[in-house]
Amino acid sequence: METKKEPIIIINDLHKTFGTNTVLNGFNMILNEGENLVVMGKSGSGKSVMIKCVIGLETPDSGSIFVMNKEINRLEREVIDELRTEIGFLFQGSALYDSMSVRENLEFPLRRHTKKFGKIEDTTPLVMEALESVGLANAINLMPNELSGGMKRRIALARTLILKPKIILYDEPTTGLDPITSKEIILLMKSIQEKYNTSSIIITHDVDCAKAIANRMILLIDGINYIEGTFDELNASNDPKVQAFFK
Amino acid sequence: MIVSFRNQYQKSMISKFIASLKSFLIEVGEISYFAGRFFKEFLFPPYEFKEFLRQCYYIGNRSLFLVGVTGFIIGLVFTLQSRPTLQEFGAVSWMASMVSVSIIREIGPIITALICAGRIGSGIGAELGSMKVTEQIDAMEVSGTNPFKYLVITRILATTLMLPLLVIFGDVLAIYGSYLVENVKDNVSFQLYFNQVFNILEFSDIVPATIKTFFFGFAIGLIGCYKGYYCKKGTAGVGKAANAAVVYTSMLLFVIDFIAVFVTNIFYKM
């Protein structure tokens, strides 16, 4: 018998407006432990804003977000920083620090998390482990401008993994990559999920990516959770708004 | 008809002026808030000492050559331009005194600060702006590092401490440039020239001029960081941030200079 998985992120009635543009208008969502949840929606529909609210980069106008039973908007900065060691975030453009080498990029998140890891005298084993898990151990001394788009995305993923997070938020992980590199990134995401047993929210436009990785999907339309289900359930829907994503 | 057109034109001009004034005051308020946040956060740990030292080296080193060359040339040109006038009054022997007071009190600090506004201020604006639009600042926040402490406080402190050193370096080379002209034209010895320089300089020349350079450095770091940290509108915004950093800083430098001279005059007249 399959054990019931606990919710790890709960979003209730989330609202967010920029000027006169309402992007989230009562969005609800639950992410369960060990689950890959894909959120799809049109450009500008508020998908990225939603995951930025989850990690505290954006403050919602109203509504609540619970991450591992802690309400993110009511936490002190120090507590949020501690909680962020449990949440990895893969940015759309990789967001590698371009003045730092790959090694320094990976070491950077470790510097403020001595509570979780203890004082780290030598970070090399941790850096190497993270780089090996994305298959780029030989890139350790390169600078970001020496890397291809796919390599940057992998290094960014390694930087996310170095804190050994329980949750990973992917913001359009395959956008801007060629189909072959996209497939490699998707396989990498799946292998990371299996190896580290992470829970993930994946924001994407890429139907192939969604099909390959989603345990469950949500369509974010008009600022709300318009429909949710498995890939096959949504693909079989007769709703024209839903079908528009799968054609 | 003409009167109504004129009234409309006047109204539109007034409303444009009010809108510009409003946005200017909002900007001033935001910069003041940013400065307040700097003072609030820089006192408390964690301290980013390593990054601060790196910025000191980077900011000082990056401008050293330019400040040195500019200072040296200003010394040469200033002396060459002043010479004919002083000769008319038979006062060439006052050259060293005049050059040293002018350079130390005013020309050295303001020229060096303007060069640094162009070199360092725009560099900081562009660097932070590019980090902002490529989400590197967000990535820093997510990794548990306070980007304000890591990026802003270190840079403002570094410019505040490095600018006085750059000004001193520029002043020395400017006076040396002036000495070279005097040496070539009148065969004035190094010892005589520098004796004249130090004989004329007083405490009231050096200290206020040095103190104001700390404020110049603070302004350069503050505006560069502010413009970069709140950069918007993608890569075009990065260029705008760098440009605005130079324009705003240059304006602010003259305002600070005026206030510094005003305050100095009050103190030394008492």
Boltz contact constraints between the chains, C-beta under 6 A:
constraints:
  - contact:
      token1: [A, 55]
      token2: [B, 142]
      max_distance: 6.0
  - contact:
      token1: [A, 57]
      token2: [B, 138]
      max_distance: 6.0
  - contact:
      token1: [A, 81]
      token2: [B, 144]
      max_distance: 6.0
  - contact:
      token1: [A, 84]
      token2: [B, 142]
      max_distance: 6.0
  - contact:
      token1: [A, 84]
      token2: [B, 144]
      max_distance: 6.0
  - contact:
      token1: [A, 89]
      token2: [B, 142]
      max_distance: 6.0
  - contact:
      token1: [A, 91]
      token2: [B, 135]
      max_distance: 6.0
  - contact:
      token1: [A, 91]
      token2: [B, 139]
      max_distance: 6.0
  - contact:
      token1: [A, 93]
      token2: [B, 134]
      max_distance: 6.0
  - contact:
      token1: [A, 95]
      token2: [B, 135]
      max_distance: 6.0
  - contact:
      token1: [A, 95]
      token2: [B, 136]
      max_distance: 6.0
  - contact:
      token1: [A, 95]
      token2: [B, 139]
      max_distance: 6.0
  - contact:
      token1: [A, 97]
      token2: [B, 136]
      max_distance: 6.0
  - contact:
      token1: [A, 109]
      token2: [B, 143]
      max_distance: 6.0
  - contact:
      token1: [A, 112]
      token2: [B, 144]
      max_distance: 6.0
  - contact:
      token1: [A, 112]
      token2: [B, 145]
      max_distance: 6.0
  - contact:
      token1: [A, 113]
      token2: [B, 144]
      max_distance: 6.0
